[in-house]
């Protein structure tokens, strides 16, 4: 049993876990995080995604011992109780259906917009193509990315209780 | 966590005792009541030991549905669950309206069996069409009772009172006021409604008419979205209990495999190893940590014996097999999965018996004759749209019409098995503490799960409860049920809480599937190009069709050697349209694969059960008839609708015309026959239309596609869906649901099919079972909400189901669009690019 040091969402942890343990299970079961979750365990769907060194990483196939750098999960996107603009756009667009895949969608979108603040529709599709959704919320997710893009470029979007149909 | 105003927002706030204590002290925990008011039929005989604490809340009592808190907020407790479409928010909108309380002063708890009434859970697209009515009547009655209490408190007659936002005032003197919270908080209503089943309960109060509704009809933001976006929601997968362990299955490597030996030596010294559990052909490994269980399940050595004969044909030979298979006999009892169970019913066989007793009645010209007349109230146990397995439905004289036909067309359509393949594998947590069993699940049918697990384990009914929490959307009879039974059985075996999680290959290969269909059609055209006769012969591979949470058909039961006396026969459904085709014969038959048990090729209800398959055939065929007659396909359909003369008291004909015209207008449909003139371009474009109804909901889909001549790749560039589901409770969440359901249909049209060799399913992950991805999505989707009712502003326009209908015509819409673009008619789905390319060359 090794002692592994992890920094997650700004907090440091020292854990006694085997270094070949997939990061996903350490985050969920040792740190009680809920954002990254199990969808396939094969790096095919994106449910497990977290951000490490600015990249969206499949935590289900990443051994915890191999992690270098800070980890940000879905929970860690908001700062001081304020949602990240991507999260805010997701709410304004009412993007999720069941919501189970949205960890992967939000994390991947956030990383995309950090790297490319003005992606074209084709670039959005290509960047998001590895994140799956069985509710088929894709169209709304792409709309939410465009909304977030505008918000992050300058000019926050107002949040209202009522969404005009 | 609680919200800042103390409202219990999530299920774990009230999990333990508060709610049950409340119900128990009011004497409201009734012995479970069967649908006909008699004692439960299958109360397990094993009533050993003292009665358990988990009684069924009495659905007659207001207190089982509504709690008003001291701070003048309310919590609603309902027995229908939100699978992810936003219906939970709709329940709150409707109940807030009927109760006259501010929407944002309410929360809603759904689906947990010991603290909510049994409304079956979710499914059938019944949430708003059927299940919202008892919710509304209870809330209306609670409002009436509160006004009476207010009247006494304020010393004014009820008709002198005004009520709004849970505040009662005297009309002529607003300083005289009292809140709901002041009147009742901490006390019970102790008022019962009447009615012998949950669908029929009513009190003295009437529900409001549509113009009186304040919240219903508005696009209120869904209350479940923020915690799903910020990561704070506790999903079923997130529940942790002290002493909890992890289990993983070791599934048979092929169908009908017989376990001959287990060698624990590779796993028994692994860190965290607890036990191998097995019975019959069921094997699972239990470890302390999750990754340990995964590794142990991979390393455990098991030996299996192959069956003497191949369990099924390979998928490429499926339709050849189906063509020559012998149909299941008429006398085999119908599929438990044929219809959705009604609230309080033990299982859906009751519902099927009700349908089967109605002999196929000869329909009159102008309708397919197979729908439940809409003027009849939705009776308990009657499923909406399922035709008898046996016997043809005949209109007019098809044989004579075919003999006299100017032109005859024939076609055969093939639809493969398609899967649930839930986004995340099936999972459940079972807690055997205190001699009871608590199961945490996202399954759609918590109440039948509770009954089924109690029966399977031989436990008293009231020692078992199911806590419903959120998870990946279920589309009917999902494997979540199997995982729950497994978790419960293992938990009982080892005496610790067990979290079971199916891995990706288990979920993709062993989920329940929508049945494969083979449909033969013939049509006769007269010299004017009218379709005068139509022969529909469908064969579904749907035996044995598993029902919901059945202790004798869940996978673990099968693997342990349990067999139902008679496997459920399934069904081959008929098309649903209002075309006036004067002569029709429609027959449905069911066949089964050689093996019915312990097979991954098991069928069960999948979103719009047995709907898109016959509709693919029927709506492609209508298009083929239109093309043969050289008439525009929209015009061809409208003519057959407008010429119908049969009484249409449900207004389906008028509404069918309305959705087709609305879709055409939104798209900009210009009349011309199909296909387009041939083109030499590399990218061929075309449009297709398809229409159907599902229960009372009517839908038309238009697809515009681009077909790449070099690769066979099909992209749906634009989709238009015109959808009439009556009164709309939440337009924004409805649009999103229709959009997603439409894209689910697109996925099944372009991507999805179960693949198998002669002994196992070979599609086991997201590469081998293709599903729609971001790159496949149209660049434009128009959702047109239509109110085609002849009296559209009528105050009693009800909501009709909307979770499934828009999927139903999609396979045909895409097939028709491909035909329009290419001139090639493809009669096999999915329209994978290799298949399209082969058809083009």
Interface residues (C-beta under 8 A of the other chain):
Chain A: X1 X18 X21 X22 X25 X28 X29 X32 X33 X34 X35 X37 X38 X39 X40 X41 X42 X44 X45 X47 X73 X74 X75 X77 X78 X83 X87 X90 X91 X94 X95 X96 X97 X98 X99 X100 X101 X102 X103 X106 X121 X124 X125 X126 X128 X129 X131 X132 X133 X134 X135 X136 X137 X138 X139 X140 X141 X142 X161 X162 X163 X164 X165
Chain B: X83 X84 X85 X218 X219 X220 X221 X222 X224 X225 X226 X228 X229 X230 X231 X232 X233 X234 X235 X237 X238 X240 X271 X289 X290 X291 X294 X421 X422 X423 X424 X425 X470 X471 X472 X473 X501 X503 X504 X731 X732 X733 X735 X736 X737 X739 X740 X741 X743 X744 X746 X747 X765 X766 X767 X771 X772 X773 X774 X775 X776 X777 X778 X779 X781 X785
